[in-house]
Amino acid sequence: MATAAVHTAPEAPHATTRTVLVAGSSGFLGHHLLRHLRRRGDRVRRLVRREPRGPEEVRWDPAGGSLEPTALEGVDVVVNLGGASLGRLPWTPAYKEEILCSRVDGARVLAESAALAVTRHGRRVRFLQASGTDFYGDRGEQVLTEASGPGAGFLAEVCQQWEAATTPAADAGADVVLLRTSPALAPSGGAIAPLTTLIRLGLGGPIAGGRHWFPWITLADHVRAQLHLMDSALAGPVNLTAPGAARQGELVDALASAMHRPAVVHAPRWALALAGRDFADFLASSRRVEPRALLDDGFTFSHPDLAAAAPWVADRRREARR
Ligand SMILES: NC(=O)c1ccc[n+]([C@@H]2O[C@H](COP(=O)([O-])OP(=O)(O)OC[C@H]3O[C@@H](n4cnc5c(N)ncnc54)[C@H](OP(=O)(O)O)[C@@H]3O)[C@@H](O)[C@H]2O)c1
């Protein structure tokens, strides 16, 4: 497997200032992306699902299919990170419907607007659309690149429909990048914060035996990869995952060791299934994902493997400096 150099330099102020429209900007990934966009001098426009509170905010209603017609005026890059939280349990049938529709509806509205910006106004628009490595389903030992086909299961199906909703933009000639994102590791917050919190409390351990491949990326690299993709010519699916693939047990051991905690509390699959079978699949599916497109595009990871990532995740003092 390819390895990448450790790169820790903060992003430099940008030569070309871009206008970037972000949906889902109040969330874990969006919040951090905004900070870094501002830091490198880009102009930020936020889509909000409530009354706008300032000139930076534009109202949209993804469920109702509406977006201010002027929302994409002057916009170079659209980033869609919106969708009902996967962290809210249980995933009842009604909530699963919300997980799906909140993603597909928002992606479709933005894709249609990006298509209009290209066809009606002749603008060049890059559209970065969130998706997940859940796209690949449960694939055992198979090495998965962007060329691999989709898998089965609820979240795999969500990702396929989510990505398909961007078709109007791609058909119109916008550069659509599908951010197939792994669970992002951070000192706090994010989709797998409950796992890191348990490890910090000495209550972590392997899930469902811990032998399955568990893709991951640090929040720092996720932000850097998005900034890279805004400037690159790459389009299509891109795996946002660290090159140092790990089994779930290895991930827990590395984090526990960096936090000076034991990792002995096993969580069997049947216990996860108490929160719903689809949620158990989310944590126990095996996905050995490679970031082939990013590496081929010259992206270097700050935290390419667990040896680099675990101390960064363990150090909560970093939160103030992120
Ligand atoms: N974090 C990860 O490790 C990870 C991994 C793989 C994929 N992803 C995907 O990347 C995206 C961003 O992740 P995240 O961790 O930042 O998620 P998050 O913290 O749950 O934030 C998602 C944002 O989406 C908006 N939102 C919430 N409910 C919504 C609804 N019903 N309809 C439309 N928008 C809604 C909210 O922003 P506003 O209130 O500003 O609209 C919310 O802050 C998600 O779609 C997630 O599935 C994340």
The ligand as an SDF file (V2000), in Angstrom:
LIG
                    3D

 48 52  0  0  0  0  0  0  0  0999 V2000
  -18.1060   13.0970   10.5830 N   0  0  0  0  0  0  0  0  0  0  0  0
  -17.7590   11.9760    9.9840 C   0  0  0  0  0  0  0  0  0  0  0  0
  -16.8910   11.2460   10.4820 O   0  0  0  0  0  0  0  0  0  0  0  0
  -18.3990   11.5910    8.6670 C   0  0  0  0  0  0  0  0  0  0  0  0
  -18.0110   10.4120    8.0440 C   0  0  0  0  0  0  0  0  0  0  0  0
  -18.6100   10.0550    6.8360 C   0  0  0  0  0  0  0  0  0  0  0  0
  -19.5700   10.8690    6.2560 C   0  0  0  0  0  0  0  0  0  0  0  0
  -19.9190   12.0190    6.9000 N   0  0  0  0  0  0  0  0  0  0  0  0
  -20.9890   12.8340    6.3070 C   0  0  0  0  0  0  0  0  0  0  0  0
  -20.5260   14.1720    6.1650 O   0  0  0  0  0  0  0  0  0  0  0  0
  -21.5890   15.0810    6.4670 C   0  0  0  0  0  0  0  0  0  0  0  0
  -21.1340   16.0450    7.5500 C   0  0  0  0  0  0  0  0  0  0  0  0
  -20.7660   15.2880    8.6960 O   0  0  0  0  0  0  0  0  0  0  0  0
  -20.7800   15.9350   10.1500 P   0  0  0  0  0  0  0  0  0  0  0  0
  -20.1110   14.9830   11.0490 O   0  0  0  0  0  0  0  0  0  0  0  0
  -20.3410   17.3550   10.0760 O   0  0  0  0  0  0  0  0  0  0  0  0
  -22.3560   15.8980   10.4490 O   0  0  0  0  0  0  0  0  0  0  0  0
  -23.1660   16.6950   11.5810 P   0  0  0  0  0  0  0  0  0  0  0  0
  -22.2670   17.2070   12.6390 O   0  0  0  0  0  0  0  0  0  0  0  0
  -24.3010   15.8100   11.9720 O   0  0  0  0  0  0  0  0  0  0  0  0
  -23.7060   17.9770   10.7940 O   0  0  0  0  0  0  0  0  0  0  0  0
  -24.5590   17.8610    9.6970 C   0  0  0  0  0  0  0  0  0  0  0  0
  -25.2270   19.1920    9.4460 C   0  0  0  0  0  0  0  0  0  0  0  0
  -26.2970   18.9450    8.5330 O   0  0  0  0  0  0  0  0  0  0  0  0
  -27.3670   19.8440    8.7950 C   0  0  0  0  0  0  0  0  0  0  0  0
  -28.5730   19.0600    9.0750 N   0  0  0  0  0  0  0  0  0  0  0  0
  -28.9460   18.4490   10.2250 C   0  0  0  0  0  0  0  0  0  0  0  0
  -30.1420   17.8570   10.0830 N   0  0  0  0  0  0  0  0  0  0  0  0
  -30.5160   18.0970    8.8090 C   0  0  0  0  0  0  0  0  0  0  0  0
  -31.6760   17.7700    8.0610 C   0  0  0  0  0  0  0  0  0  0  0  0
  -32.6680   17.0540    8.5970 N   0  0  0  0  0  0  0  0  0  0  0  0
  -31.7410   18.1780    6.7760 N   0  0  0  0  0  0  0  0  0  0  0  0
  -30.7300   18.9000    6.2190 C   0  0  0  0  0  0  0  0  0  0  0  0
  -29.6230   19.2590    6.8960 N   0  0  0  0  0  0  0  0  0  0  0  0
  -29.5260   18.8630    8.1600 C   0  0  0  0  0  0  0  0  0  0  0  0
  -26.9720   20.6850   10.0070 C   0  0  0  0  0  0  0  0  0  0  0  0
  -26.3780   21.8870    9.5350 O   0  0  0  0  0  0  0  0  0  0  0  0
  -27.2170   23.2600    9.3850 P   0  0  0  0  0  0  0  0  0  0  0  0
  -28.0610   23.3730   10.6280 O   0  0  0  0  0  0  0  0  0  0  0  0
  -26.1470   24.3040    9.2870 O   0  0  0  0  0  0  0  0  0  0  0  0
  -28.0460   23.1040    8.1470 O   0  0  0  0  0  0  0  0  0  0  0  0
  -25.9000   19.8370   10.6680 C   0  0  0  0  0  0  0  0  0  0  0  0
  -25.0220   20.6180   11.4310 O   0  0  0  0  0  0  0  0  0  0  0  0
  -22.8000   14.2520    6.9220 C   0  0  0  0  0  0  0  0  0  0  0  0
  -23.7210   14.1750    5.8770 O   0  0  0  0  0  0  0  0  0  0  0  0
  -22.1970   12.9090    7.2400 C   0  0  0  0  0  0  0  0  0  0  0  0
  -23.0800   11.8330    6.9730 O   0  0  0  0  0  0  0  0  0  0  0  0
  -19.3720   12.3960    8.0840 C   0  0  0  0  0  0  0  0  0  0  0  0
  1  2  1  0
  2  3  2  0
  2  4  1  0
  4  5  1  0
  4 48  2  0
  5  6  2  0
  6  7  1  0
  7  8  2  0
  8  9  1  0
  8 48  1  0
  9 10  1  0
  9 46  1  0
 10 11  1  0
 11 12  1  0
 11 44  1  0
 12 13  1  0
 13 14  1  0
 14 15  2  0
 14 16  1  0
 14 17  1  0
 17 18  1  0
 18 19  2  0
 18 20  1  0
 18 21  1  0
 21 22  1  0
 22 23  1  0
 23 24  1  0
 23 42  1  0
 24 25  1  0
 25 26  1  0
 25 36  1  0
 26 27  1  0
 26 35  1  0
 27 28  2  0
 28 29  1  0
 29 30  1  0
 29 35  2  0
 30 31  1  0
 30 32  2  0
 32 33  1  0
 33 34  2  0
 34 35  1  0
 36 37  1  0
 36 42  1  0
 37 38  1  0
 38 39  2  0
 38 40  1  0
 38 41  1  0
 42 43  1  0
 44 45  1  0
 44 46  1  0
 46 47  1  0
M  CHG  2   8   1  16  -1
M  END
$$$$
